[in-house]
């Protein structure tokens, strides 16, 4: 169900130096002219560094200018400040200044533990603030790298410094940073400036493997890494070899080869034991935690994510910390805690927006939409996916773009916009790669099965459900694998295929026995109760529904409560137990404003109690919520 872990483990950039954290986002389209004004820097360091206030302003301005941006001379900026036409702290500007400066850049520099941290807060007029950040033991190097990071996201290639002693590592950082924020053409342009000698270095090859990865070309990324392993023995350069193996682990994770991924992350951590690179260690812990989540080892995964977050804090890595928090949200979802997960997803989506990591932001938004669906806040789920489709054509990773499409389709179906959802799901079925996108294609079939069931086309629901039950889906998301199997059995039950439903239910129970959890036990109870109903045994069905509802209420997940309450209400009304049905309707009434099932429960109960006015009012409200969903279809 939750895809955050599978979509969030793949970005890190560490070098043999103190690594930079480059984090920026789009301020204006690359083609639009940007006029920049750099403010004096605020300096959090000892008194002898006071010169950095104006010194960094000048250096950063020159770096941006060398990268092709129109930049106001420092003397002019200082003159405007002295004339009270520009406040360097609040960034209040005279209207005449606002006309000529479309981007105000405020540097902040701090020094701790021998490492300089330079942060550029870029304020686009009006009102949008984004951040670029870099670190180094040399303050001037950190400032130049922060400026380079800002240039990259604005679609400009940073100026080269071929004489710098750190040329290869800095070039590799620039390539990988540009790929991270989705500027793949800029990344390749930067690589094009490398000399033949630089191109032969493993740092450049690894950076280009990251770019392949961000583009969704996992095969090319893997090929570069495997070639690097031949060139980088563990006894000569354990650090570089660990980075390469880490990246192979991430590729394995994306391709659902979780055992291989876990082994890779273990090997990377072993190689990094005596290497001082907190970011690389944190990346390996994050990856291993992701593998543990999917294996159901949630306590171990939480501990590993905690280790990773601490290491990211040590290196002041804002991106790394956000990635760990996203994965902690995913763990909360696996624990059945969407209420705890939703704020984490919301916060990390905003942080990734600021940090310009589009792919991670999209993962957070997809996870947020799923959390809202579990909380039956369907309009919020749609709103979360709005941002996925606004810029979809710009998403550089084709593999991830299909997951965005799926998330949007599921959210639309949740508010009854079934035709739009089907169009998107059929696009996945038609255009996604059968091999590279096997899991998302199966997810699309699962969603089509759900929609067919809602529409009352049970034959199609059974067919699509059968098509979705693939090894790719089982490996990528066993909860959704269970869910579509459940839908398929319900379709068989409603069609009256008692023998087929009984046989499939037995197979599903055997599968669950290998990896049981409370939610699966709840839905198996629902299947048993529904099976008892179609066999005419209401005496067995009603206690089964009651037990499923009790389990759901103990877990507290609104989606599960309504999934249990809805068929239970129908069974109670059919059995003439109107008072019990009325009590149940009252327990779920708080969701009737925005969930169709809760609204229909009210309508059915009022109708059974012959409260015609209330029944008509509830039925009208249910019709408003239904969209294209028929309100007389069978309850899933």
Order of alpha helices (4+ residues) and beta strands (2+ residues): beta-beta-alpha-beta-alpha-alpha-beta-beta-beta-alpha-alpha-alpha-alpha-alpha-alpha-alpha-alpha-alpha-alpha-alpha-alpha-alpha-alpha-alpha-alpha-alpha-alpha-alpha-alpha-alpha-alpha-alpha-alpha-alpha-alpha-alpha
